[in-house]
Amino acid sequence: MRALGNYMMRGSVHAVGVAGTLTVVSWFFVPFTYLLSGTPVGLVALRRGPVAGMQVIAGTFLFVALVAWVAGMGPGIAASYAVGIWLPVWLVSFVLRRTESQAALLLAAAVLAILFALSMHVAVGDAGAFWRSNFEAWFGSQLPAQSAETYREFFRSAEPLFNGIVAAALFTSVVAAVLAARWWQALLFNPGGFRAEFHAIRLPRGLCLVPAAAMGGWLLSEGALKAVCLDVLVVTLFVYLFQGLATVHRLVAARGSSPAWLVAMYAFLLLAPQVALFVACLGLADSWLGGGVGRGRRAE
């Protein structure tokens, strides 16, 4: 990673070559699309500034459009990467560069995710039904008829959550790409800096009112307002998930505990996703207490 990062730092042409190549690779590893395609852009924007980051985006756009055209895929795929990955990562990286605060990074990405959720309501009307129909069509083409019908029943029951989940997935993907870029930057220029910055995440105490208000609005309202409140609630829970992760990392470091605790936490998150709600609640409590979770032990 050091060699690749140093190569990218030689100039925009080198960075475009790496970002473009990794973007093409991401076509074959879809779950890692944001990490492969967005992280190089984030690294350049964090280290060399927003102008250099935009230059890399422009060059990578041409690179990907050309490769897609040669492959018979159509150059439009480059536009989807630019709008869906590079520009959000560039914007959030700019916020992190200016503030040097990963809490500000989370807030910026959350605003983008909520704006995306709201724009879907404006663009398609019933955003939940829109995502359900798309998911049903995709699963219907990938699964046997009997299994597809089972999933259709699930999709109908979970329809109200879909727009918020997609927005939360966008939030998580952008944050993961920028955090990976920050870790890469620290590896090259500030060893140990990423760990200290991640442990220092402190969301504003007043932000706790947002999920509370969103839950109240979801319970008491109807129609479009109810759907919007649910979307905001889902996104803010994911914001506090990252606060919770930072809290657990900080506690493990402060108490000198084995890193196996962190491995166990991430394993539980993968195997039992409902654990994410517990971690988010821990993050919310830590935010409300002003980072007080575990503070007494650190003072010893």
Stockholm file with secondary structure:
# STOCKHOLM 1.0

chainA/1-300         MRALGNYMMRGSVHAVGVAGTLTVVSWFFVPFTYLLSGTPVGLVALRRGPVAGMQVIAGTFLFVALVAWVAGMGPGIAASYAVGIWLPVWLVSFVLRRTESQAALLLAAAVLAILFALSMHVAVGDAGAFWRSNFEAWFGSQLPAQSAETYREFFRSAEPLFNGIVAAALFTSVVAAVLAARWWQALLFNPGGFRAEFHAIRLPRGLCLVPAAAMGGWLLSEGALKAVCLDVLVVTLFVYLFQGLATVHRLVAARGSSPAWLVAMYAFLLLAPQVALFVACLGLADSWLGGGVGRGRRAE
#=GR chainA/1-300 SS CHHHHHHHTTCHHHHHHHHHHHHHHHTTCGGGHIIIIIHHHHHHHHHHCHHHHHHHHHHHHHHHHHHHHHTTSCTHHHHHHIIIIIHHHHHHHHHHHHHCCHHHHHHHHHHHHHHHHHHHHHHHSCHHHHHHHHHHHHHHHHSCHHHHHHHHHHHHHHGGGHHHHHHHHHHHHHHHHHHHHHHHHHHHHCTTHHHHHHHTCCCCGGGGHHHHHHHHHHHHCCHHHHHHHHHHHHHHHHHHHHHHHHHHHHHHHHHTCCTHHHHHHHHHHHHCTTHHHHHHHHHHHHHHTTSCTTHHHHTC
#=GC SS_cons         CHHHHHHHTTCHHHHHHHHHHHHHHHTTCGGGHIIIIIHHHHHHHHHHCHHHHHHHHHHHHHHHHHHHHHTTSCTHHHHHHIIIIIHHHHHHHHHHHHHCCHHHHHHHHHHHHHHHHHHHHHHHSCHHHHHHHHHHHHHHHHSCHHHHHHHHHHHHHHGGGHHHHHHHHHHHHHHHHHHHHHHHHHHHHCTTHHHHHHHTCCCCGGGGHHHHHHHHHHHHCCHHHHHHHHHHHHHHHHHHHHHHHHHHHHHHHHHTCCTHHHHHHHHHHHHCTTHHHHHHHHHHHHHHTTSCTTHHHHTC
//
